[in-house]
Amino acid sequence: MSVLPDVPRLYTALAEILAALLYAQARPSRTAKPVYWGITAVWAILLAVFLHLTGHVPLAWWVPCMVTAIAAMYLYLWATREMNLREAGYSCARAFVLAELAASLEWQLHCWLWPQRGGGEIPALLLLAAVYGALYGGLYWLECRRVIAARLNVTAAATLMAVVMALTVFAVSNLSFIAAAQATMSVYYIRTLVDFAGVLILSVQHEQLRETALHSELSAMDAVLHRQYEQYRQSKENIRLINRRYHELKMQIAAIRAERDQAKQNAALAEMESDIRRYEAENKTGNPVLDTLLTAKSLYCQQHGINMTCVADGTLLNFLTTGEICTIVGTALDNATESVLTEQDPEKRLIRVAIYAQNGFVMLRFENYCTQPVELGPDGLPRRSSHGGYDLKSVRAAAEARGGTLTLHWENEWFTLRVLLPQKNEL
């Protein structure tokens, strides 16, 4: 059996660089793009030079050199992306196994086509570009195709399993080299098969983590929907009681008017009319669900010293389901009231609501006074818990399900939430 050349170290370096970049994209960058790509370029050059210079070291130094290269990948992922140490270890393990597979597979095809040809010739470089492009391009598509909003919960156990798998794959795939002392096609078959198995196992593990994160996100959103619907039901019952009390008060006013003592009459009337104004918070927008939500929130705002103004055409929302209105309007109002309650000055507890038609769309705008700047995360949602979390994710999901959008903005001490929906004309 003919002896074949080993994988060029620059090929290995390129495989590791591409693998690290592939899995780095799962998390936002810690720095601005120009800085990030500058760091990436320097790191890639240093890694390539290091692997090239250590390509012919004795076997006793080979393993420490590989450990150094892996450590460089780990530090790069942790330092440049928003990952903790555990997540960086998990991503590094996946990247290393993938790099081993890419390098082994490409070089196996190279040796099958040109057993004695080096890696610097034009046909070899074209093969390199084709194999790496197909492998990394395909995996990039798979990774990005099923992106979820929730962050994966990479546990210590998951990281440990990934690291152990990477070490096992590395040891098994390279035992054949050590045992044979020379590279043959059968050795490459074994190496590629082991590396492929490692990538497959880690991919299955990652899919399980993804499914767990997706399930958690859906459970959280379902809890939000359930809470909003229960609030709606409770609000409807409260309004029924308020209406009954409203009519009772009117009857009492009629009885008071029959009072002959003018002073007692005026005092009682003033007190009763004050109570009526307090309970007369029900909004009439043309949509009973929206009326219920606005009324309940108006009463809440009165009790907590919040000044809420509303101009809304509820008929524009008649095409939405009860659950959708509860999710969008109820959640937006919950976030607004939660935010303004943190204001120490009662004069600054201000909320403005507007629902109107605009150029063939329905605009739902919720504004609240907010002295503290609101920082938006990579997902476009606030980092501050008083303005978001899974609640606003449910609003965005409800808007997008209707072909709409959710936008958030903070400027001049006002936080604005806008939901834009395509207008539906009722037949």
Long-range contacts (C-beta under 8 A, 24 or more apart in sequence): 1-184, 1-185, 1-186, 2-115, 2-184, 2-185, 3-182, 3-183, 3-184, 4-111, 4-115, 4-183, 4-184, 4-185, 4-188, 5-111, 5-116, 5-118, 5-119, 5-183, 6-177, 6-183, 7-103, 7-104, 7-107, 8-55, 8-107, 8-118, 8-119, 8-120, 9-51, 9-52, 9-54, 9-55, 10-48, 10-51, 10-52, 10-119, 11-103, 11-106, 11-107, 11-119, 11-128, 12-51, 12-99, 12-103, 13-44, 13-47, 13-48, 13-51, 13-52, 14-48, 14-128, 14-132, 15-98, 15-99, 15-100, 15-102, 15-103, 15-106, 15-132, 16-47, 16-51, 16-69, 16-73, 16-95, 16-96, 16-99, 17-44, 17-47, 17-48, 18-99, 18-102, 18-132, 18-136, 19-73, 19-94, 19-95, 19-96, 19-98, 19-99, 19-102, 19-136, 20-73, 20-76, 20-77, 20-92, 20-95, 20-99, 22-95, 22-98, 22-136, 22-139, 22-140, 22-143, 23-77, 23-91, 23-94, 23-95, 23-98, 23-143, 24-76, 24-77, 24-80, 24-81, 24-91, 25-140, 25-143, 25-144, 26-81, 26-91, 26-143, 26-152, 27-81, 27-82, 27-83, 27-87, 28-81, 28-82, 28-377, 28-378, 29-80, 29-81, 29-82, 30-79, 30-80, 30-81, 30-82, 31-80, 36-80, 39-76, 39-79, 39-80, 40-76, 40-80, 43-72, 43-76, 46-72, 47-72, 47-73, 59-178, 66-170, 70-96, 86-154, 86-155, 86-156, 86-159, 87-152, 87-154, 87-159, 89-159, 89-162, 89-163, 90-154, 90-158, 90-159, 90-162, 90-163, 93-159, 93-162, 93-163, 93-165, 93-166, 93-202, 94-162, 94-166, 94-202, 94-206, 96-166, 96-170, 97-165, 97-166, 97-169, 97-170, 97-195, 97-198, 97-199, 97-202, 98-139, 98-199, 100-169, 100-170, 100-173, 100-191, 100-195, 100-198, 101-135, 101-192, 101-195, 101-196, 101-198, 101-199, 102-131, 102-132, 102-135, 102-136, 104-173, 104-188, 104-191, 104-192, 104-195, 105-131, 105-135, 105-192, 105-195, 105-196, 106-131, 106-132, 107-188, 108-185, 108-188, 108-189, 108-191, 108-192, 111-185, 111-188, 112-185, 146-210, 148-210, 148-213, 148-214, 148-217, 149-217, 149-379, 149-393, 150-213, 150-214, 150-216, 150-217, 151-213, 152-209, 152-210, 152-213, 153-209, 153-212, 153-213, 153-216, 154-209, 158-205, 158-209, 161-205, 162-202, 162-205, 165-198, 165-201, 165-202, 165-205, 166-198, 166-202, 168-198, 169-194, 169-195, 169-197, 169-198, 173-198, 217-390, 217-393, 220-390, 220-393, 221-390, 221-393, 221-394, 221-397, 223-390, 224-327, 224-331, 224-390, 224-391, 224-394, 225-323, 225-326, 225-327, 225-394, 228-323, 228-326, 228-327, 228-330, 228-331, 229-322, 229-323, 229-326, 231-293, 231-296, 231-326, 231-330, 232-289, 232-292, 232-293, 232-322, 232-326, 232-330, 234-296, 235-292, 235-293, 235-295, 235-296, 236-292, 238-296, 238-299, 239-282, 239-292, 239-295, 239-296, 242-279, 242-282, 242-295, 242-299, 243-282, 245-279, 246-276, 246-279, 246-280, 249-275, 249-276, 249-279, 250-276, 278-302, 283-310, 283-312, 285-312, 285-313, 285-314, 285-315, 285-355, 286-313, 286-314, 286-315, 286-318, 287-314, 287-315, 287-317, 287-318, 287-325, 289-317, 289-322, 289-325, 289-326, 290-314, 290-317, 290-325, 290-329, 290-355, 293-325, 293-326, 293-329, 293-330, 293-333, 294-329, 294-353, 297-333, 297-337, 300-337, 301-337, 301-351, 304-337, 304-341, 304-349, 305-346, 305-349, 306-337, 306-340, 306-341, 306-349, 306-350, 306-351, 307-349, 307-350, 307-351, 308-350, 308-351, 308-352, 308-353, 309-351, 309-352, 309-353, 310-352, 310-353, 310-354, 311-353, 311-354, 311-355, 311-356, 312-353, 312-354, 312-355, 312-356, 313-355, 313-356, 313-357, 314-355, 316-355, 316-356, 316-357, 316-362, 316-423, 317-355, 317-362, 318-426, 319-424, 319-426, 320-402, 320-421, 324-398, 324-401, 324-402, 327-394, 327-395, 327-398, 328-364, 328-395, 328-398, 328-399, 328-419, 329-364, 331-391, 331-392, 331-394, 331-395, 332-364, 332-366, 332-395, 332-417, 332-419, 333-366, 334-391, 335-366, 335-386, 335-387, 335-388, 335-391, 335-392, 335-417, 336-366, 336-367, 336-368, 336-415, 336-417, 337-368, 338-386, 339-368, 339-370, 339-386, 339-387, 339-415, 340-368, 340-369, 340-370, 342-386, 343-369, 343-370, 343-371, 357-423, 358-420, 360-422, 360-423, 361-404, 361-420, 361-421, 361-422, 361-423, 362-420, 362-421, 362-422, 362-423, 363-418, 363-419, 363-420, 364-418, 364-419, 364-420, 364-421, 365-416, 365-417, 365-418, 366-416, 366-417, 366-418, 367-414, 367-415, 367-416, 367-417, 368-414, 368-415, 369-413, 369-414, 369-415, 370-410, 370-413, 370-414, 370-415, 371-413, 373-410, 374-408, 374-410, 374-415, 376-408, 380-406, 380-408, 381-408, 382-408, 387-415, 392-417, 395-419
